[in-house]
Amino acid sequence: MTTPSTPSPNPGSMPKSGPRPTPGTMPKPGPRPGAQTGSRPTPSPVPKTVPVPSPPKNNPAEWGRVAEDGTVFVRTADGEREIGSWQAGTPAEGLAHYGARFDDLATEVELLESRLTAHPDDAASIKETARGLRETLPTAAVIGDLGALDRRLGTIMEHSDVAGEQAKADKARRRTEAIAAKEKLAAEAEDIAENSTEWKVAGDRLRAILDEWKTIRGIDRRTDDALWKRYSRARDSFHRRRGSHFAELDRGRAAARRKKEELVERARGLQNSTEWNETARAYRDLMTEWKAAGRAPRDVDDKLWEAFRAAQDHFFTARNAVNAERDKEFTANAEAKDALIAEYDPQIDPAKDLDVARAKLRELQEKWDEIGYVPRGRVSEYEARIGALEKRVSEAEESQWRRTDPEAQARAAQFTAKVDEFTAQADAAAAKGNTKKAEQLRAQAAQWREWAETAVNAVEDR
């Protein structure tokens, strides 16, 4: 048995305590949680571009040997290749050592495959790292299936190009979509700034747009800044317009307050008036001015309205009290007028005697006026009752006048005279034997007789 000795100083044969990736092949650390990396978005997951089979456990005895003199060989497709010297232990330990070094190298390849799947946007860097590893394989001091590693690295390099192009396309697509989304938000903000008068709703929407804006990534700085300026200008324009609107409202409310304070003083000046009709009209005019004055600040407006209404109520309460007292007196007048109607209604009968009816109506009217007013709510009722009696007499008078109308009687007499004239001419024609002419004249006489009867009936119907 060969006594273990110190291995030769060949760098490729130095033992290692664990995996040691080749410089430049370690995976890059990702951003800390919550950190932003400029405008570069975290790439969306993409389908695997490199198949990552679970490699079989490496058996270094299958791929190399340690000669009796300690020389270490690895078997490749081109034959055995010396990779170092092992003097630190048994041949089995030497194979295990160089097999572990192969496992380290295989782990680096696996990391590259995983990186290409998870970060296709780093495809160029991954391809370069794979090329560097692949170039070390012909001289690597490891024992394992170097051919398989070479093929896997070749596959990584091949798929890096595809993944890189896909990553670029995805990045361009995301950029286009992000630009379109922010352009849409900017346009909406501009529309709100120019047209909206729903101040609270519009302000809430602008804040929601900002929150949505912050979630959209993947736009180059120049384009993003230009879009942000559009949104920012729109938001500032909206705030200025809203501020101007409320400032104008404040000015209008101040003017309304001054106007309503004046109206309250005028209302108070009228509240003790006893000119009931004129003052009631004045209060109606004051109310019209009040409505046209607009709104003062809410707390002030409510207090001013209470003062205005108190003055108004004071006047109308006094007027209603006076009217109620008068209505008591007028109730007796109404009862007196009821008695007059009951007395004179049967006596005013133009059909029996028009002259008597006229005389009784005049008596009724004189007594009616002497009695005086009835309660305000019954004025129309009593006007209608005496009006019915007055209409009864006036219609009878008109009917009598029509019956005695000289012009109507004269027309009826003219028609009768024509009948007599045509009848006489018909008799004369018949006496002379002119039968045909006599018939024509009698027909004319008959026509005039109808007209005469109509005229007479018209006079009589009146």
C-alpha positions as CSV (number, residue, x, y, z in Angstrom):
1,M,0.0,0.0,0.0
2,T,1.4,3.4,-1.0
3,T,2.1,5.7,1.9
4,P,0.2,9.0,1.7
5,S,2.3,11.9,0.9
6,T,1.9,15.6,0.4
7,P,0.2,16.3,-3.0
8,S,2.2,18.1,-5.6
9,P,1.9,21.9,-5.8
10,N,-0.2,21.6,-9.0
11,P,-3.0,24.2,-8.5
12,G,-5.5,21.8,-10.0
13,S,-4.8,19.2,-7.3
14,M,-5.2,21.4,-4.3
15,P,-8.0,20.1,-2.0
16,K,-10.9,22.4,-1.1
17,S,-13.2,22.4,1.9
18,G,-16.3,23.0,-0.2
19,P,-17.6,24.3,-3.5
20,R,-15.7,27.3,-4.8
21,P,-17.2,28.8,-8.0
22,T,-14.9,30.2,-10.6
23,P,-14.5,34.0,-10.2
24,G,-17.2,35.9,-12.1
25,T,-19.7,33.0,-12.0
26,M,-21.4,33.7,-8.6
27,P,-25.1,34.7,-9.0
28,K,-25.8,38.4,-8.6
29,P,-27.6,39.4,-5.4
30,G,-31.2,40.7,-6.0
31,P,-32.5,44.1,-4.7
32,R,-33.4,44.3,-1.0
33,P,-37.1,43.9,-0.2
34,G,-39.0,47.0,-0.9
35,A,-36.1,48.7,-2.7
36,Q,-36.5,50.3,-6.1
37,T,-33.9,49.9,-8.8
38,G,-34.7,53.0,-10.9
39,S,-37.0,52.4,-13.8
40,R,-35.9,48.8,-14.2
41,P,-38.8,46.4,-13.3
42,T,-38.5,43.0,-11.8
43,P,-38.9,40.8,-14.9
44,S,-42.1,38.8,-15.1
45,P,-41.7,35.0,-15.0
46,V,-41.1,33.4,-18.4
47,P,-41.2,29.8,-19.4
48,K,-38.0,27.8,-18.8
49,T,-35.5,28.3,-21.6
50,V,-33.0,25.7,-20.4
51,P,-34.1,22.2,-19.4
52,V,-32.7,21.5,-15.9
53,P,-32.8,17.7,-15.3
54,S,-31.8,16.4,-12.0
55,P,-28.2,15.2,-12.7
56,P,-27.3,11.7,-11.6
57,K,-25.0,11.5,-8.6
58,N,-21.5,11.7,-9.9
59,N,-19.4,8.5,-9.7
60,P,-15.8,9.6,-10.1
61,A,-14.6,6.0,-10.4
62,E,-16.6,5.9,-13.7
63,W,-14.9,9.0,-15.1
64,G,-11.3,8.8,-13.8
65,R,-8.6,7.0,-11.9
66,V,-5.6,7.5,-9.7
67,A,-2.5,5.7,-10.9
68,E,-0.1,3.8,-8.5
69,D,2.3,6.7,-8.7
70,G,-0.5,9.1,-7.6
71,T,-1.1,10.6,-11.1
72,V,-4.8,11.5,-11.5
73,F,-6.5,11.0,-14.9
74,V,-10.0,12.0,-16.1
75,R,-11.6,10.1,-19.0
76,T,-13.1,12.3,-21.8
77,A,-14.4,11.7,-25.3
78,D,-10.8,12.4,-26.5
79,G,-9.3,9.8,-24.1
80,E,-7.6,10.1,-20.7
81,R,-6.2,13.4,-19.6
82,E,-3.8,14.0,-16.7
83,I,-5.2,16.5,-14.3
84,G,-2.9,16.3,-11.2
85,S,-1.2,14.2,-8.6
86,W,-2.7,12.7,-5.4
87,Q,-0.3,11.9,-2.5
88,A,-2.5,12.8,0.5
89,G,-4.5,9.6,0.9
90,T,-5.9,6.6,-0.8
91,P,-6.8,6.5,-4.4
92,A,-10.5,6.3,-3.4
93,E,-10.1,9.5,-1.4
94,G,-8.3,11.1,-4.4
95,L,-11.2,10.2,-6.7
96,A,-13.7,11.5,-4.1
97,H,-11.7,14.8,-3.9
98,Y,-11.6,15.4,-7.6
99,G,-15.3,14.2,-7.9
100,A,-16.2,16.9,-5.3
101,R,-14.5,19.5,-7.4
102,F,-16.6,18.3,-10.4
103,D,-19.7,18.6,-8.3
104,D,-18.7,22.2,-7.5
105,L,-18.4,22.9,-11.2
106,A,-21.7,21.2,-11.9
107,T,-23.3,23.3,-9.2
108,E,-22.1,26.5,-11.0
109,V,-23.7,25.2,-14.2
110,E,-27.0,24.5,-12.3
111,L,-26.9,28.1,-10.9
112,L,-26.5,29.5,-14.4
113,E,-29.5,27.4,-15.7
114,S,-31.6,28.7,-12.8
115,R,-30.5,32.2,-13.4
116,L,-31.4,32.0,-17.0
117,T,-34.9,30.8,-16.1
118,A,-35.5,33.3,-13.4
119,H,-33.7,36.3,-14.9
120,P,-33.8,36.1,-18.7
121,D,-33.0,39.8,-18.9
122,D,-29.5,38.8,-17.6
123,A,-29.0,36.5,-20.6
124,A,-26.0,38.2,-22.0
125,S,-24.1,38.1,-18.7
126,I,-25.1,34.4,-18.2
127,K,-24.0,33.5,-21.7
128,E,-20.6,35.2,-21.1
129,T,-20.2,33.3,-17.8
130,A,-21.2,30.0,-19.5
131,R,-18.6,30.7,-22.2
132,G,-15.9,31.2,-19.6
133,L,-16.7,28.0,-17.7
134,R,-16.8,26.1,-21.0
135,E,-13.4,27.3,-21.9
136,T,-12.0,25.9,-18.6
137,L,-13.3,22.4,-19.2
138,P,-10.4,21.2,-21.3
139,T,-8.0,21.9,-18.5
140,A,-10.3,21.5,-15.4
141,A,-8.8,19.4,-12.6
142,V,-12.1,17.6,-11.9
143,I,-13.4,14.1,-12.4
144,G,-16.8,13.6,-13.8
145,D,-18.9,13.7,-17.0
146,L,-17.2,16.7,-18.6
147,G,-18.9,16.0,-21.8
148,A,-22.3,16.4,-20.2
149,L,-21.2,19.7,-18.6
150,D,-20.0,20.9,-21.9
151,R,-23.3,20.1,-23.5
152,R,-25.2,21.8,-20.7
153,L,-23.1,24.9,-21.0
154,G,-23.6,24.8,-24.8
155,T,-27.3,24.6,-24.2
156,I,-27.2,27.6,-21.8
157,M,-25.3,29.7,-24.4
158,E,-27.7,28.7,-27.1
159,H,-30.8,29.5,-25.1
160,S,-29.3,32.7,-23.7
161,D,-29.7,34.3,-27.2
162,V,-33.4,33.2,-27.3
163,A,-34.0,34.2,-23.7
164,G,-32.3,37.5,-24.2
165,E,-34.4,38.4,-27.3
166,Q,-37.5,37.3,-25.4
167,A,-36.5,39.4,-22.4
168,K,-36.0,42.4,-24.7
169,A,-39.4,41.9,-26.3
170,D,-41.1,41.5,-22.9
171,K,-39.3,44.5,-21.6
172,A,-40.4,46.5,-24.7
173,R,-44.0,45.3,-24.4
174,R,-44.1,46.1,-20.7
175,R,-42.6,49.6,-21.4
176,T,-45.3,50.2,-24.1
177,E,-48.1,49.0,-21.8
178,A,-46.7,51.1,-19.0
179,I,-46.4,54.2,-21.2
180,A,-50.0,53.7,-22.5
181,A,-51.3,53.3,-18.9
182,K,-49.6,56.5,-17.7
183,E,-50.7,58.4,-20.9
184,K,-54.3,57.3,-20.1
185,L,-54.0,58.4,-16.5
186,A,-52.4,61.7,-17.6
187,A,-55.2,62.3,-20.1
188,E,-57.8,61.6,-17.5
189,A,-56.1,64.0,-15.1
190,E,-56.1,66.7,-17.8
191,D,-59.8,66.2,-18.5
192,I,-60.6,66.5,-14.8
193,A,-58.4,69.6,-14.6
194,E,-60.2,71.3,-17.5
195,N,-63.8,70.2,-17.1
196,S,-64.8,68.8,-13.8
197,T,-66.8,70.8,-11.2
198,E,-67.4,67.9,-8.9
199,W,-64.7,69.1,-6.7
200,K,-64.6,66.4,-4.0
201,V,-65.1,63.5,-6.4
202,A,-62.5,64.9,-8.8
203,G,-60.0,65.5,-6.0
204,D,-60.4,62.0,-4.8
205,R,-59.9,60.6,-8.3
206,L,-56.7,62.6,-8.8
207,R,-55.3,61.1,-5.6
208,A,-56.3,57.6,-6.8
209,I,-54.6,58.3,-10.1
210,L,-51.4,59.2,-8.2
211,D,-51.6,55.9,-6.2
212,E,-52.1,54.0,-9.4
213,W,-49.3,55.9,-11.1
214,K,-46.8,54.8,-8.5
215,T,-47.4,51.1,-9.2
216,I,-46.6,51.5,-12.9
217,R,-42.9,50.8,-13.6
218,G,-40.7,50.0,-16.6
219,I,-40.5,53.3,-18.4
220,D,-37.3,55.1,-19.3
221,R,-36.6,58.2,-17.1
222,R,-37.0,60.7,-19.9
223,T,-40.4,59.5,-21.0
224,D,-41.5,59.0,-17.4
225,D,-40.5,62.5,-16.5
226,A,-42.5,63.9,-19.5
227,L,-45.6,62.0,-18.5
228,W,-45.2,63.0,-14.8
229,K,-45.1,66.7,-15.9
230,R,-48.4,66.2,-17.7
231,Y,-50.1,64.8,-14.6
232,S,-48.5,67.3,-12.3
233,R,-49.5,70.3,-14.4
234,A,-53.1,68.9,-14.6
235,R,-53.2,68.4,-10.9
236,D,-51.9,71.9,-10.2
237,S,-54.3,73.4,-12.7
238,F,-57.2,71.6,-11.0
239,H,-56.2,72.8,-7.6
240,R,-55.9,76.4,-8.8
241,R,-59.3,76.2,-10.5
242,R,-60.9,74.7,-7.4
243,G,-59.2,77.3,-5.2
244,S,-60.5,80.1,-7.5
245,H,-64.0,78.6,-7.4
246,F,-64.2,78.5,-3.6
247,A,-62.6,81.9,-3.3
248,E,-65.4,83.2,-5.6
249,L,-67.9,81.4,-3.4
250,D,-66.5,83.1,-0.3
251,R,-66.8,86.5,-2.0
252,G,-70.4,85.7,-3.0
253,R,-71.2,84.5,0.5
254,A,-69.8,87.7,2.0
255,A,-71.9,89.8,-0.3
256,A,-75.0,87.6,0.5
257,R,-74.3,88.1,4.2
258,R,-74.3,91.9,3.8
259,K,-77.4,91.9,1.7
260,K,-79.3,89.6,4.1
261,E,-78.3,91.7,7.1
262,E,-79.8,94.7,5.3
263,L,-83.0,92.7,4.6
264,V,-83.3,91.7,8.2
265,E,-83.2,95.4,9.3
266,R,-85.8,96.3,6.8
267,A,-88.0,93.4,7.9
268,R,-87.7,94.5,11.5
269,G,-88.7,98.0,10.5
270,L,-92.0,96.8,9.1
271,Q,-92.9,94.3,11.8
272,N,-95.1,96.8,13.8
273,S,-96.9,98.2,10.8
274,T,-100.8,98.2,10.8
275,E,-101.0,98.9,7.1
276,W,-101.9,95.3,6.6
277,N,-102.2,95.0,2.8
278,E,-99.3,97.3,1.9
279,T,-97.0,95.7,4.5
280,A,-97.9,92.2,3.4
281,R,-96.9,93.1,-0.2
282,A,-93.7,94.6,1.2
283,Y,-92.8,91.4,2.9
284,R,-93.4,89.4,-0.3
285,D,-91.0,91.8,-2.1
286,L,-88.4,91.3,0.7
287,M,-88.7,87.5,0.4
288,T,-88.1,87.8,-3.4
289,E,-84.9,89.8,-2.6
290,W,-83.9,87.2,0.0
291,K,-84.1,84.4,-2.4
292,A,-82.1,86.3,-5.0
293,A,-79.3,87.2,-2.5
294,G,-77.7,83.8,-2.5
295,R,-76.3,81.9,0.5
296,A,-74.2,83.4,3.2
297,P,-71.9,81.2,5.3
298,R,-74.1,78.4,6.7
299,D,-74.0,79.3,10.4
300,V,-74.5,83.0,9.6
301,D,-77.2,82.3,7.0
302,D,-79.3,80.2,9.4
303,K,-79.2,82.9,12.1
304,L,-80.1,85.7,9.6
305,W,-83.0,83.6,8.4
306,E,-84.3,83.1,11.9
307,A,-84.2,86.9,12.5
308,F,-85.9,87.7,9.2
309,R,-88.6,85.1,9.8
310,A,-89.2,86.3,13.4
311,A,-89.9,89.9,12.1
312,Q,-92.2,88.5,9.4
313,D,-94.0,86.2,11.9
314,H,-94.5,89.2,14.3
315,F,-96.3,91.2,11.7
316,F,-98.5,88.4,10.3
317,T,-99.4,87.2,13.8
318,A,-100.7,90.7,14.6
319,R,-102.5,91.0,11.3
320,N,-104.1,87.6,11.8
321,A,-105.3,88.6,15.3
322,V,-107.0,91.7,13.9
323,N,-108.5,89.7,11.1
324,A,-109.8,87.1,13.5
325,E,-111.6,89.8,15.5
326,R,-113.1,91.3,12.3
327,D,-114.2,87.8,11.2
328,K,-116.3,87.6,14.4
329,E,-118.1,90.8,13.4
330,F,-118.4,89.7,9.7
331,T,-120.0,86.4,10.8
332,A,-123.1,88.3,12.0
333,N,-123.2,90.2,8.6
334,A,-123.2,86.8,6.8
335,E,-126.2,85.7,8.9
336,A,-128.0,88.9,8.0
337,K,-127.3,88.4,4.3
338,D,-128.5,84.8,4.5
339,A,-131.8,86.2,5.8
340,L,-132.0,88.7,3.0
341,I,-131.5,86.0,0.4
342,A,-134.2,83.8,2.0
343,E,-136.6,86.8,2.0
344,Y,-136.1,88.1,-1.6
345,D,-135.3,85.0,-3.6
346,P,-139.0,84.0,-3.9
347,Q,-140.0,87.7,-4.7
348,I,-137.6,88.1,-7.6
349,D,-139.5,86.2,-10.3
350,P,-139.2,87.9,-13.7
351,A,-141.5,85.3,-15.2
352,K,-144.4,86.6,-13.1
353,D,-143.7,90.3,-13.3
354,L,-140.4,91.7,-14.6
355,D,-141.0,95.2,-13.1
356,V,-141.7,93.8,-9.7
357,A,-138.6,91.6,-9.9
358,R,-136.5,94.7,-10.8
359,A,-137.8,96.6,-7.9
360,K,-137.2,93.8,-5.4
361,L,-133.7,93.3,-6.7
362,R,-132.9,97.0,-6.1
363,E,-134.2,96.8,-2.5
364,L,-132.1,93.7,-1.9
365,Q,-129.0,95.4,-3.3
366,E,-129.4,98.4,-1.1
367,K,-129.9,96.4,2.1
368,W,-127.0,94.1,1.0
369,D,-124.6,97.0,0.8
370,E,-125.7,98.4,4.1
371,I,-125.0,95.2,6.0
372,G,-121.2,95.3,5.1
373,Y,-118.5,92.7,4.8
374,V,-118.7,88.9,5.3
375,P,-115.7,86.8,6.5
376,R,-112.9,86.8,3.9
377,G,-113.2,83.1,3.4
378,R,-116.9,83.4,2.4
379,V,-116.7,86.5,0.1
380,S,-116.9,84.5,-3.1
381,E,-119.8,82.4,-1.8
382,Y,-122.0,85.5,-1.1
383,E,-121.0,87.2,-4.4
384,A,-122.2,84.2,-6.2
385,R,-125.5,84.1,-4.4
386,I,-126.5,87.7,-5.1
387,G,-125.0,87.4,-8.5
388,A,-127.4,84.6,-9.4
389,L,-130.4,86.8,-8.6
390,E,-129.0,89.7,-10.6
391,K,-128.4,87.3,-13.5
392,R,-132.0,86.1,-13.3
393,V,-133.3,89.6,-13.8
394,S,-130.8,90.7,-16.4
395,E,-131.5,87.6,-18.6
396,A,-135.3,88.3,-18.4
397,E,-134.7,92.0,-19.4
398,E,-132.6,90.9,-22.4
399,S,-135.2,88.4,-23.5
400,Q,-137.9,91.1,-23.4
401,W,-135.8,93.5,-25.4
402,R,-135.2,91.0,-28.1
403,R,-138.9,90.3,-28.4
404,T,-139.6,94.0,-28.9
405,D,-136.8,94.7,-31.2
406,P,-138.2,96.9,-34.0
407,E,-135.6,95.8,-36.6
408,A,-136.4,92.1,-36.1
409,Q,-140.2,92.8,-36.4
410,A,-139.6,94.9,-39.5
411,R,-137.6,92.0,-41.1
412,A,-140.4,89.6,-40.3
413,A,-143.0,92.0,-41.9
414,Q,-140.9,92.3,-45.1
415,F,-140.9,88.6,-45.5
416,T,-144.7,88.4,-45.0
417,A,-145.2,91.2,-47.6
418,K,-143.1,89.3,-50.1
419,V,-145.3,86.2,-49.6
420,D,-148.4,88.3,-50.3
421,E,-146.8,89.8,-53.4
422,F,-145.9,86.5,-55.0
423,T,-149.2,85.0,-54.1
424,A,-151.1,87.9,-55.9
425,Q,-148.9,87.5,-59.0
426,A,-149.5,83.8,-59.1
427,D,-153.3,84.3,-58.9
428,A,-153.1,86.9,-61.7
429,A,-151.0,84.5,-63.9
430,A,-153.5,81.7,-63.3
431,A,-156.4,83.9,-64.2
432,K,-154.7,84.6,-67.6
433,G,-154.2,80.8,-68.1
434,N,-150.5,80.9,-67.6
435,T,-150.3,77.9,-65.4
436,K,-146.6,77.3,-65.5
437,K,-145.8,80.9,-64.4
438,A,-148.4,80.7,-61.7
439,E,-146.7,77.5,-60.3
440,Q,-143.3,79.3,-60.3
441,L,-144.7,82.3,-58.5
442,R,-146.4,80.1,-55.9
443,A,-143.1,78.2,-55.3
444,Q,-141.4,81.6,-54.7
445,A,-144.2,82.6,-52.3
446,A,-143.7,79.3,-50.4
447,Q,-140.0,80.0,-50.0
448,W,-140.6,83.5,-48.7
449,R,-143.3,82.1,-46.4
450,E,-140.7,79.8,-44.8
451,W,-138.4,82.7,-44.3
452,A,-141.2,84.8,-42.8
453,E,-142.1,82.1,-40.3
454,T,-138.5,81.7,-39.3
455,A,-138.2,85.5,-38.7
456,V,-141.4,85.5,-36.7
457,N,-140.3,82.6,-34.6
458,A,-137.0,84.3,-33.9
459,V,-138.7,87.3,-32.5
460,E,-141.0,85.3,-30.4
461,D,-138.2,83.1,-29.0
462,R,-136.4,86.1,-27.7
